Amino acid sequence: MQNKIVDKILDLEKLLPEFTQMFKTRYITLQTILHKGPIGRRTLVQELGLSERSVRTEVEKLNEQGLIQLSTKGMTITKLGEEVLSSLYMSYHFLDEMNRLEEQITQVLGLRRAIVVKGSLEEDKEVESNLGMAFEALLKELLEDGMTLAITGGTTIAKMVEHMPTVSRTFNKTYILPARGSVGERVELHANTIAVKLAHQIGAQYETLIIPDNLSNQSIHFIKNEPQIQKILQKLAKTDIIIFGIGNAIKMARHRKEDNEVIQVLDERHAIAESFRHYFNAEGEVVYHSEVIGVSPKMAKEIPYRIAIAGGTGKARAILATKVLLEDSFLILDESAARAILKLLSK
């Protein structure tokens, strides 16, 4: 898929040498209107750093195609414009400098593919939208109706799903499942909540796993034998796609309200990363784990398509610590995390 897109772009460049620059300019113009709209022409000129004449030409073309809407308040993107922007996201990437960064990250982490979005999630709220667009573009490439998809919770995952464009096609034979139970006080960050929202976004069916994620081991063993829980666990075992986040160990342990003894153990064992309620040190070894009702790292490794999401320079060490889990997976991350990873490896 990736090579086919590149080949088509190269062919277009041979036929139309001006194609690359025109495509980039029009894409970034539409993307700016998405993020900043409603936006006036003068402000758009300042944002893009182009001449007023060039911007006027681009705006006229986008308006003629029904990709933007003009009003007294300024320019806004239309639903068609969002769909076009989303569908061309990967193509734009192949023409952008991020492509070289993606190749480096793919190689050093042994990924199937890295998708790097510009900016820093810690500094720029617009990156949330770009993560959503990157996720939607990848999902559209991988997802076939009738598949089962599992998703974890967390802030980055929740923001990504919230900002992903609505998929025009519906997947009414597809099931979305939470990869684990509920954890933390913020319901909007629970895997159940995010699974339901994603199902609505793509027109899929869903099931929920309404149990706390921080029960005692004894309680978890007891609940696992419940028929309804067994039914969902069997479906999770046959998942086609798993979407999961990577967290900082101590931060996640506190978020899960782990005992002080557990946090002390994590500190003593130099835990850096957390994923699927397993804690990893810098060498990628699991130094502590809790019983979990849902997907474990071992189960995740058996799932055909794995999509990991992470953002911010603070996640660089955590990503490197989960390298074994990430092998042959897809990783969507922001530019700041990608560059921080390469900087750490260079040392």
LINQUI-V647093 format. One record per residue. RES is the residue in one letter. OMEGA is omega in radians with two decimals (none if undefined). D_FIRST is the distance of its C-alpha to the first C-alpha in whole Angstrom. Layout:
RES:OMEGA:D_FIRST, RES:OMEGA:D_FIRST
//
This chain:
M:-3.11:0, Q:-3.11:4, N:3.14:6, K:3.12:5, I:3.14:6, V:-3.14:9, D:3.14:10, K:3.13:11, I:3.13:13, L:3.09:15, D:3.12:16, L:3.12:17, E:3.10:19, K:-3.13:20, L:-3.10:22, L:-3.10:22, P:-3.13:23, E:-3.04:24, F:-3.04:21, T:-3.10:20, Q:3.13:23, M:-3.13:23, F:-3.13:20, K:-3.11:21, T:-3.09:24, R:3.14:24, Y:-3.08:21, I:3.06:23, T:3.14:26, L:3.14:25, Q:3.12:24, T:3.11:27, I:3.08:29, L:-3.05:27, H:-2.99:28, K:-3.04:32, G:-0.03:33, P:-3.06:35, I:3.10:35, G:-3.09:38, R:-3.11:37, R:3.10:39, T:3.13:37, L:3.09:34, V:-3.14:35, Q:-3.13:36, E:-3.05:33, L:-3.10:31, G:3.12:33, L:3.10:33, S:3.13:36, E:3.13:38, R:3.14:37, S:-3.14:33, V:3.12:33, R:3.12:35, T:-3.12:33, E:-3.14:30, V:3.13:31, E:-3.14:33, K:-3.13:29, L:3.12:28, N:3.12:31, E:-3.12:31, Q:3.13:27, G:-3.10:28, L:3.07:26, I:3.12:29, Q:-3.13:33, L:3.08:36, S:3.13:39, T:3.13:42, K:-3.12:41, G:-3.09:38, M:3.03:34, T:3.13:32, I:3.09:28, T:3.10:28, K:3.09:26, L:3.12:24, G:3.10:23, E:-3.14:22, E:3.14:20, V:-3.14:18, L:3.14:18, S:-3.07:16, S:-3.11:14, L:-3.06:14, Y:-3.11:14, M:3.14:10, S:3.11:11, Y:3.14:14, H:-3.09:14, F:3.12:12, L:-3.02:15, D:-3.13:18, E:3.12:19, M:-3.13:18, N:3.14:15, R:3.11:17, L:3.11:19, E:3.14:16, E:3.13:15, Q:-3.13:19, I:3.10:19, T:-3.08:16, Q:-3.03:18, V:-3.13:22, L:3.14:21, G:-3.09:19, L:2.93:16, R:3.04:12, R:2.99:12, A:3.05:14, I:-3.08:14, V:3.07:17, V:-3.07:19, K:3.03:22, G:-3.13:26, S:3.13:28, L:-3.11:28, E:-3.03:31, E:-3.00:32, D:-3.13:31, K:-3.13:30, E:3.14:27, V:3.09:25, E:3.12:25, S:-3.14:24, N:3.06:21, L:3.12:20, G:3.13:20, M:3.13:18, A:3.13:15, F:-3.13:16, E:3.14:16, A:3.14:12, L:-3.14:11, L:3.13:13, K:3.13:12, E:-3.02:8, L:-2.94:10, L:3.01:14, E:-3.10:15, D:-3.10:19, G:3.10:21, M:3.01:20, T:-3.07:22, L:3.11:21, A:-3.10:24, I:3.10:24, T:3.11:27, G:3.11:29, G:-3.06:30, T:-3.08:30, T:3.12:27, I:-3.12:25, A:-3.14:28, K:-3.14:27, M:3.14:23, V:3.13:24, E:-3.05:27, H:3.14:25, M:3.10:21, P:3.08:21, T:-3.13:22, V:-3.09:19, S:3.13:20, R:3.08:19, T:-3.12:22, F:-3.00:21, N:3.06:25, K:-3.13:24, T:3.10:22, Y:3.03:25, I:-3.11:25, L:2.98:27, P:-3.10:29, A:3.13:28, R:3.12:32, G:-3.08:35, S:3.12:36, V:-3.14:37, G:-3.05:39, E:-3.08:41, R:-3.05:38, V:-3.11:37, E:3.14:34, L:-3.13:33, H:3.11:33, A:3.12:30, N:-3.11:32, T:-3.10:32, I:3.11:28, A:3.13:27, V:-3.12:29, K:3.13:28, L:3.11:24, A:3.10:25, H:-3.12:27, Q:-3.06:24, I:3.10:22, G:-3.11:25, A:3.03:24, Q:-3.13:27, Y:2.97:29, E:-3.12:31, T:3.13:33, L:-3.00:35, I:3.04:38, I:3.07:39, P:-3.12:40, D:-3.07:38, N:3.09:41, L:3.06:43, S:3.13:45, N:-3.13:44, Q:3.13:47, S:-3.13:46, I:3.12:42, H:-3.13:43, F:-3.08:45, I:-3.12:43, K:-3.10:40, N:3.09:42, E:-3.08:43, P:-3.11:41, Q:3.10:39, I:3.11:38, Q:-3.14:37, K:3.14:35, I:3.12:33, L:3.08:32, Q:3.09:31, K:3.12:29, L:3.14:27, A:-3.13:27, K:-3.12:25, T:3.11:23, D:-3.10:19, I:3.05:18, I:3.11:20, I:-3.04:21, F:3.11:23, G:3.09:25, I:-3.07:27, G:3.02:30, N:-2.95:33, A:-3.05:36, I:3.13:39, K:-3.13:38, M:3.13:36, A:3.11:39, R:3.10:41, H:3.14:39, R:-3.13:39, K:3.06:43, E:3.12:43, D:3.11:47, N:3.11:48, E:3.13:49, V:3.14:45, I:3.10:44, Q:3.10:47, V:3.13:45, L:3.13:42, D:-3.13:43, E:-3.12:45, R:3.05:42, H:3.09:40, A:-3.11:38, I:-2.99:35, A:3.06:32, E:3.02:32, S:-3.10:29, F:3.12:30, R:3.00:34, H:-3.07:33, Y:-3.02:35, F:3.01:33, N:-3.06:35, A:3.13:34, E:3.11:33, G:3.13:31, E:3.07:34, V:-3.08:35, V:3.08:38, Y:3.03:39, H:3.09:37, S:3.02:39, E:-3.08:39, V:3.01:36, I:-3.08:35, G:-3.07:32, V:3.06:29, S:3.09:30, P:3.13:28, K:3.11:28, M:-3.12:27, A:-3.13:24, K:-3.13:23, E:-3.11:23, I:-3.04:20, P:-3.11:17, Y:3.11:15, R:-3.14:17, I:3.12:17, A:-3.12:20, I:3.10:21, A:3.14:24, G:3.11:25, G:-3.14:28, T:-3.14:30, G:-3.14:32, K:-3.06:29, A:-3.14:28, R:3.13:30, A:3.12:29, I:3.13:26, L:-3.13:27, A:-3.14:29, T:-3.09:27, K:-3.13:25, V:3.13:25, L:-3.06:24, L:-3.09:21, E:3.10:20, D:3.11:16, S:3.00:16, F:3.11:14, L:3.04:17, I:-3.10:17, L:3.11:20, D:-3.06:22, E:-3.09:23, S:3.11:27, A:-3.12:26, A:-3.12:23, R:3.10:26, A:3.09:28, I:-3.13:26, L:3.11:26, K:3.11:30, L:-3.14:31, L:-3.14:29, S:3.12:31, K:none:34
//
